Structures are given as structure tokens and as C-alpha cells.
Amino acid sequence: MLDIHYSDTWADPGHQTKPAAWEGLDFPTLVDSVYTYTNAVVRRFRDEGVLPAYVQIGNEIDGGFLWDEGRVGWPGSEWDTPAQWSQFTQLLSAAAAAVRDSLPPDGRPRIVVHVADGCDNARSRWFYDDVFATGVDFDVIGLSFYPWWHGTLDDLRGNLGDLSERYGKEIQVVETAYPWTLDGNDATGNFVTEPGQLHPGYPATPEGQLDFLRDALAAIEGTPGGLGTGFIYWEPDFLSLPDGPPNPYENLILFDLDGNALPALGFAAP
């Protein structure tokens, strides 16, 4: 999967800053820039012989992307207006059309539209109802699922079941992870450090990590209609190195602190 963030830095629900090169563009030019850039990127991957199976147009974009033009905020916020939704879905449709136009139909990547909280059914409905109502052309609903932030496997199952029946669209969990230890290896604080952050029934051990992933996959594959088609582990190999960048993810990867593969690696690999 190729995940286009449409930003010069990491994009997530709280950060969707447009690239500096696009600052100051009027809205029609911004829409055209999204199309031109996306189309060129997909064609370049094709030309280099590494065409992705999926292209994700934006990363965790339930608040919109390319702020402020494409910002929709949260339900009931100042950005949750028909005018903002119109601009957001025009930008999203331009990205989708660029992927569609990049290759003949039998060779195109599938298009993913990704939101952050895979357990929040009300917010998922709020977002995808508008996306579907405006006719954005995409193939896969993408969700993130980190239990210490989002909820339980039962919460995920409930949302998967409702979304599959409501929209009839393929669904993937395109970000998930689980700790194999609560220990750290550098001075940077980790995302998960306390027993209270763990999902009940899954200890922070290599075996607990493996069991969580097996059960997460079972929950996804149990989606009605066979519409749950798998997950992507993020981030599997962000090893903590002496001269490396700050790493809050070292205990969530699929390797131990010495770089040895954990049992979940073979399970999680394609």
C-alpha cells in the first residue's frame, strides 16, 4: 500500500498541513495540484515496476486534509459545514480520479479512504455518510485500531459490522499494533508504558502480541459479507538505535530490543 499524506510532514487527525509548495494557491489550482501530483506519483511507481496494490489518499483524514481548505473538523465543529465538506470532497475526488486515470482499469491500484478511530461508530458514520453522499469514488474503507487509544476488539467488531452493512464496501484495518513489552530502550517515552493501557486478556509479551494479532485478524475476517479483508501492521521495524531518531514505538514493533524477530512477525507478514 502507498499512503500519500499530502503534507511535508506526518499527517494525522490533529495535523493535516498542506505542503509549503501549495500554500497560497487558490482553490481550483489546489484541486488541480492534488490531481496532477497524485497521478504523477502513481505513474512513477508503475514506471519503476513497483506499482502498489492499494493507494491511500490521505492519512487518517476524518478531520479532512490539506487544511484549511479541506478541513471538516469533528461533528458539530466550526469546520463541519456544507461549504467545507464540499471543498474536502472535491479535493478527495480529485485524488481518487488521479489514481483511476493513471492506468487502464485492469491495472489500477485500489483506493483507500482512511479514518483514525476504528472503534467510534458515530464518527465513522458521520464521516463516511458525507463521503458516500457526494459520490467520492473509492474501493476500501480504512480504519486505524490501537486499543490503548480507540477501544476493544468488541468495539472494533461492532463498528466493522455496522459499516459493512451500511455501505457494502470492503474494509481493512490499515494501522494496528500491540506491545510485546512495557520496557524501553532509549530516553524517549513510549506510547504504551502502563498495564492499564493493555487490552484485557493480552499481556505485553511476545505471546500476548501474537494472540492479539490473531484475534484482531479473526475479528476483521468475521465482518459480515466477507468484507473485512485484513490489516496492516504499523510500524513493524522501527528499531531503537543508538544514533537513531527518538523512538516512542520500540516496544510495539515485531522485533525485540536486540533486533531479533518476534513470533508475531511471521504471522503478520504478507
C-alpha positions in Angstrom: 0.0 0.0 0.0 1.1 3.5 -0.9 -0.1 6.1 1.7 0.0 9.7 0.3 -0.1 12.1 3.2 -0.4 15.3 1.1 1.9 17.2 3.6 5.6 17.9 4.0 5.4 16.1 7.4 3.4 13.4 9.1 -0.4 13.8 8.7 -2.8 12.5 11.4 -6.1 13.6 12.8 -4.5 16.7 14.5 -2.0 17.6 11.8 -3.0 18.0 8.1 -0.8 20.9 7.0 -0.7 21.3 3.2 2.7 21.2 1.5 4.6 24.5 1.6 4.7 24.5 -2.2 0.9 24.6 -2.3 0.5 27.5 0.3 -1.3 30.5 -1.2 -2.9 28.6 -4.2 -6.4 29.4 -5.0 -8.9 26.6 -4.5 -9.2 25.5 -8.2 -5.4 25.4 -8.5 -5.1 23.4 -5.3 -7.6 20.8 -6.7 -5.7 20.6 -9.9 -2.4 20.3 -8.0 -3.8 17.3 -6.0 -4.8 15.6 -9.2 -1.6 16.3 -11.1 0.6 15.2 -8.2 -1.3 12.1 -7.4 -1.5 11.0 -11.0 2.3 11.5 -11.5 3.2 9.6 -8.3 1.2 6.5 -9.3 2.6 6.6 -12.8 6.1 6.9 -11.5 5.6 3.8 -9.3 4.3 2.0 -12.4 7.3 3.1 -14.4 9.7 1.9 -11.7 8.0 -1.6 -11.6 6.7 -1.2 -8.0 3.1 -0.4 -8.6 1.2 -0.7 -5.2 -1.9 -2.8 -4.9 -3.6 0.0 -2.9 -3.2 3.8 -2.8 -4.4 5.5 0.3 -5.5 9.1 -0.5 -4.6 10.9 2.8 -3.7 9.5 6.2 -6.4 9.4 9.0 -8.4 12.1 7.3 -11.6 12.1 9.4 -10.9 15.8 10.2 -10.2 16.4 6.5 -6.9 17.1 4.9 -5.0 20.0 3.2 -6.1 22.3 5.9 -7.8 24.7 6.0 -9.4 24.4 2.5 -10.1 20.7 3.1 -10.8 20.8 6.8 -14.1 19.4 8.2 -13.1 19.2 11.9 -15.2 17.0 14.1 -19.0 16.5 14.3 -20.6 19.9 15.2 -17.4 21.9 15.0 -17.0 25.2 13.2 -15.5 23.3 10.3 -18.4 20.9 10.0 -20.3 22.9 7.3 -21.7 22.2 3.9 -19.1 24.6 2.3 -16.1 22.8 4.0 -17.5 19.4 3.1 -17.9 20.5 -0.5 -14.2 21.6 -0.7 -13.0 18.5 1.1 -14.8 16.1 -1.1 -13.7 18.0 -4.2 -10.1 17.5 -3.1 -10.7 13.9 -2.3 -12.4 13.2 -5.6 -9.5 14.8 -7.4 -7.1 12.4 -5.7 -9.3 9.4 -6.5 -9.8 10.4 -10.1 -6.0 10.8 -10.5 -5.5 7.2 -9.3 -8.2 6.0 -11.7 -6.8 7.9 -14.6 -3.2 6.7 -14.0 -3.7 3.2 -15.6 -6.1 1.1 -17.6 -8.9 -0.4 -15.4 -7.4 -3.8 -15.2 -4.1 -2.5 -13.8 -5.2 0.2 -11.3 -4.5 0.2 -7.6 -7.5 0.1 -5.3 -8.2 3.3 -3.5 -8.4 3.5 0.3 -10.1 6.3 2.3 -8.8 6.1 5.9 -10.1 7.4 9.3 -8.4 7.2 12.6 -10.7 5.7 15.2 -11.8 2.2 14.2 -14.0 1.8 17.2 -16.0 5.1 17.1 -19.1 4.1 15.1 -20.8 7.5 15.4 -17.8 9.4 14.0 -17.3 6.8 11.3 -20.9 7.2 10.2 -20.6 11.0 10.3 -17.6 10.9 8.0 -18.5 8.1 5.5 -22.1 9.2 5.2 -20.9 12.5 3.7 -18.2 10.9 1.6 -20.7 8.4 0.1 -23.4 11.1 -0.4 -21.0 13.2 -2.5 -20.0 10.3 -4.7 -16.3 10.1 -3.9 -15.0 7.1 -5.9 -13.1 4.7 -3.8 -12.8 1.0 -3.0 -11.8 0.4 0.6 -12.8 1.8 4.0 -9.6 2.1 6.0 -9.6 2.2 9.8 -6.9 2.6 12.5 -7.2 0.4 15.6 -4.9 0.9 18.6 -6.6 -0.4 21.7 -4.9 2.0 24.1 -6.4 4.9 22.2 -9.5 3.5 20.5 -11.2 0.7 22.4 -11.6 -3.1 22.5 -11.8 -5.8 19.9 -15.6 -6.0 20.6 -15.8 -2.2 19.8 -14.0 -2.9 16.6 -16.3 -5.8 15.7 -19.3 -3.6 16.3 -18.0 -0.9 14.0 -17.0 -3.3 11.3 -20.4 -4.9 11.4 -22.3 -1.7 11.1 -20.1 -0.1 8.4 -20.2 -3.3 6.3 -24.0 -3.4 6.4 -24.4 0.3 5.9 -22.1 0.8 3.0 -21.4 -2.7 1.5 -17.7 -1.7 1.0 -14.5 -3.6 1.6 -12.9 -2.7 4.9 -9.4 -3.0 6.2 -7.7 -2.0 9.4 -4.8 -0.2 7.8 -3.0 0.6 11.1 -2.7 -1.5 14.2 -0.1 -2.7 16.7 0.4 -4.2 20.1 3.2 -4.2 22.6 5.4 -7.2 23.3 6.9 -5.5 26.4 6.4 -2.4 28.6 10.2 -1.8 28.8 12.0 0.9 26.9 15.5 1.1 25.3 16.1 4.8 25.0 15.3 8.1 26.7 12.2 8.7 24.6 8.9 7.9 26.3 6.9 5.2 24.6 3.2 5.3 23.6 2.4 2.3 25.8 4.1 2.1 29.2 1.4 1.1 31.7 -0.5 -2.1 32.3 -3.8 -0.1 32.3 -3.2 0.7 28.6 -3.3 -3.0 27.6 -6.3 -4.8 26.1 -7.7 -7.1 28.8 -6.6 -10.7 28.2 -3.5 -9.8 26.2 -0.3 -9.2 28.3 2.7 -7.2 27.0 4.7 -10.3 26.0 5.7 -11.8 22.7 2.9 -14.3 23.1 0.4 -11.7 24.0 1.3 -9.7 21.0 0.8 -12.7 18.7 -2.5 -13.6 20.4 -3.8 -10.1 19.9 -3.0 -10.0 16.2 -4.6 -13.4 15.7 -7.7 -12.3 17.4 -7.7 -8.9 15.6 -7.5 -10.7 12.2 -10.3 -13.1 13.2 -12.5 -10.1 14.1 -11.8 -8.4 10.8 -12.3 -11.6 8.8 -15.6 -12.1 10.7 -17.1 -8.9 9.2 -20.5 -9.7 7.6 -20.4 -10.4 3.9 -16.7 -11.3 3.9 -16.0 -7.5 3.6 -13.2 -7.5 6.2 -10.1 -8.3 4.2 -7.1 -7.9 6.6 -4.9 -5.5 8.4 -1.6 -3.6 8.0 0.8 -3.5 11.0 2.3 -0.1 11.8 5.2 0.2 12.4 6.9 -3.3 12.3 10.6 -2.5 12.2 11.1 0.9 13.9 14.1 -0.3 15.9 15.7 1.8 18.6 19.3 2.6 17.6 22.0 4.4 19.5 22.2 7.2 16.9 18.7 6.9 15.6 15.8 9.3 15.9 13.6 9.5 19.0 11.5 6.3 19.1 8.2 6.0 21.1 7.4 2.8 19.1 10.2 0.5 20.1 8.0 -1.9 22.2 5.3 -2.1 19.5 7.4 -3.5 16.7 7.8 -7.1 15.6 11.5 -7.3 16.8 12.9 -7.4 20.3 15.3 -4.7 21.6 18.3 -6.7 20.1 16.7 -6.9 16.7 15.6 -10.5 16.9 12.3 -11.4 15.2 9.3 -12.0 17.5 6.7 -14.7 17.0 4.2 -12.3 15.5 6.5 -11.4 12.6 5.7 -14.5 10.6 2.1 -14.2 11.3 1.8 -10.5 10.4 3.9 -10.7 7.2 2.0 -10.8 3.9 
